[in-house]
Amino acid sequence: MRLVWTVGLVSAGLSSKVLANQWNMPVGVTDVSREIHSLHMIIFWICVAIGVVVFGALFYSLFRYRRSRGARASNFHEHTTLEIVWTVVPLLILVAMAIPATATLKKMYDTSEADLDVMITGQQWRWRYSYLGEEVAFTSNLATPRSQVEGKSAKSENYLLEVDEPLVLPVGQKVRLLMTSDDVIHSWWVPDLAVKQDAVPGFVNENWVRINEPGIYRGQCAELCGKDHAFMPVVVKAVEPPEFESWLAQRKEAAAQAALGVDREWALEELMTRGEQVYATICASCHMPDGQGSPPAFPALAGNQTMLDDADYHIETVINGVSGSAMPAFRSTLNAVELAAVITYERNAWGNDTGEAIQPARIAELIDSP
Amino acid sequence: MWRVIQSVLAAFFGVQKESRRTEDFTHGRGFVFIVVGLVMAALLVGLLVLVASLAAE
């Protein structure tokens, strides 16, 4: 009796702990995610029922017909009817589970009649979002400060799950997500949206969401993609359609302003300020905040004579990367102003006092003609 | 021929009577079982493709 109580208490405690800690699959905020969740629960309870019947029969037989009570084994070899029964029953259970699962899968893969198309490109180690037909595109970088990663300051609530620019989507509209990658295989995963799709270089995978409730939904890269795989989170901000429209208009305006900035002459100070921000979000994870790098994989930039003597070599390396090394090409990740600013910063920070200002117009010429 | 088909179906299902198995192994010809087995496997694949395309509609 005491044993029964102990087992009962432990299992009750465990199940409440599982629910309280949200260890189960989330219900999510789309119709498809709710459907996937209920499918998951139905199949879970079918497995529980099978487990109870099978292990119940096993333990009952072991206990009731134990040798000390004089039980004797019945040694029969063949029982065709029984064999047919235990083959047909699992077959029927599997078919019964496959019917609702197929219906849900069909909905998940129906990307037709979308209101909005968003291209999602995985890059080592950030996501790039492009609103197709809207001329709005940006990269979404980890916003958690390095001091938290290195344990030098207290970790924030959304540690490693926060970005500088979230993907903004309208609620109630069908958004088609087109996924690809610039380098290696990544996977765009947001549990609350029930989307986990591989982003494969050279392929475009499709998925879609129609979010029901406004809110912020967080996720991560789900395919091991290199050194900073854990540092490229996904943040989706779902807003009401009017708010989305005004956000999109604002982004278009900002993009037009940035295009104007390319042609004008920039002051060294201005480029340095901008470059410092870009360096911290993009370059510092490998070349280190102090420009010392981690040789031999990531060379030092501070006091790097080859780089300082030849500005063209420096520009070429940042724009096109170095084939066969860890240095990626940044021509599609950063715009001309950001590239010019970060190159200027690298040529003047940490005692690299060349005094040179690399102008955005010079970079624009190079990235517009590949 | 019907007996061969029955035996191949039993093999697909995974359950066969011992008496039938002994009979097949003493009187049947292996070649016939192999040919019928291949033809029926092709039919099974065709059937599954048909079911899948109906479900996808």
HADDOCK unambig.tbl for C-alpha pairs under 7 A between the chains (distance, minus, plus):
assign (segid A and resid 80 and name CA) (segid B and resid 17 and name CA) 6.36 0.50 0.50
assign (segid A and resid 83 and name CA) (segid B and resid 15 and name CA) 6.70 0.50 0.50
assign (segid A and resid 84 and name CA) (segid B and resid 15 and name CA) 6.70 0.50 0.50
